Amino acid sequence: MASTATTIRTPRLARLLAPRPIAGRWRNAARLAIGGFYLAMATYNVTVILPNAAASYTDIAHNLAWPGFDWLMLHLVVPAAVPFTVLLIAFEVGVAALVLSKGQRVRLGLLAAVAFQVGLAPLMSWYELGNVPLVALALLLLGRDYNRSLWDMVRR
């Protein structure tokens, strides 16, 4: 006779945010590298992309390998190039701040970093292959909890 009892499954998001083992030194160092990478990307966007935002995005659009994405860049991003770049910079600084913090905020920052890097794939063509190790590292780092922020590590 079949049982009618149902098993209670933890929702996927709750499992994703469930406690994990505390990260060791190399994972903290890798996390610092990812946070530093995002801060470097934000700095690059402030100093190189922002002053000539429309021209930069037009150049990117003309070099895209995926069909259709050039149209999106030219008709959606280029007309709002400066506000888009400012939002991009704010996003990158936000991801860096989350990754360099502690607790569940680190996991949120790593998930945002993975989603962002995967979302860049159509815009970067072959150059995106350089982001594959970064995505793999971020996914690996999601397996631990981080109980110390950058500030905590510096003060120690």
C-alpha positions, 0 to 999 in steps of 0.5 A: 500500500502506498503512503500518502505522507508527503515529504517537506522539501526545502525550497531551492532558494532556502537551500541556497542560503542555508548555512555552510562550512566557514571559509578558509584562507585560500577561499577568503583570498579568492574572494578578495581577488573577485572583489578587487576585480570588480573594483578594478572594473568599476575604476576602468569604467569610470576612467575609460568608458564614462568619458566617451560612453556613446563612442565606446558602446558603439564600438562594442556594438560593431564588434559583437559576434551574436546577431541581434545584440548589436541592435540592442546596444545601438538602440537601447544602450548608446542613447542612454550611454552615460546613465547606463555607465553610471548604473554599471559602475554602481552595480560593480561597486555594489557587487564588490562591497557585497563580496568583501562583506560577510555573511549571506551578503557575500553569497548574494554578491557572488550570485550577482557576479556569476549572473553578470559575467554570464550575461556579458557573454553575448556582448564580449564574443571570444573575450568572454572566455576570460571570464569562465575561470572567474565564474567557476571560482565564484561558483566554487566560493558559493560553497562556504560561508564567510564570517569575516569581512575585508575590514575584519581581516585588515583589523586583525 
